[in-house]
Amino acid sequence: MCAGWSAASPAAEATVTKAERAEHVLRRLGELYPDPPVPLDHSDAFTLLVAVLLSAQCTDVRVNQVTPRLFGELGGTPVELARQPVAKIEAIVKPCGLGPQKAKAIQKLSQILIDEHGGQVPADLEALERLPGVGHKTAQVVMAQAFDVPSFPVDTHIHRLAQRWKLTEGRNVVQTERDLKRLFPESSWNKLHLQIIFYGREHCTARGCDGRVCEICSTLFPERKRPLKTRKA
Ligand code: SF4
């Protein structure tokens, strides 16, 4: 149905299935962001893990301003960061917010990587989720971007856009992740989650839209009249 498919009549919208909407989103985002860069600067799995941890309730831009100093002054390996006083780490990561918790988590997870994983970041979702300061989304980002294991980390942007595109009811990020994994081919996940984030930041902001202004929604829902409400993550 998608090839040559456009903002057609209600009949066309009525026949647009969730699978067809997903297919359109996948194709269109692939055209707009063919090679989405990883937004957090890093040189290996460990510096990525620390950067993702720091990005909780913080912008990637801010994290990318902080990490060069952290890794440059205190070190970019578990061995170097495990022996740093928490206060020293906190002094540098403070601009990312939640300074005390994040500093403590960085020092502690560095020690655990030494004690339990030979100083390496484990390419294992559950092992990652057991590390302090590392939740399901952070673990999935590392699995996708450091180890190229198909993953679909759902952040606030993805949760919001998936609802706006009616790809999920979006009661919570767990359900959104499950629905998106069912709708999109596994081979697309690692790129697609970044493409959705980029589209969310560039076009589909939390405050900026009610689901009727840009080409994606106007193609998927040509007859949408009422503004759309979405659930927060
Ligand atoms: S119309 Fe609005 S909600 Fe829909 S994709 Fe565009 S920016 Fe997002």
Boltz pocket constraint, residues with backbone or C-beta under 6 A from the ligand:
constraints:
  - pocket:
      binder: B
      contacts: [[A, 164], [A, 203], [A, 204], [A, 205], [A, 209], [A, 210], [A, 211], [A, 212], [A, 213], [A, 214], [A, 215], [A, 216], [A, 217], [A, 218]]
      max_distance: 6.0
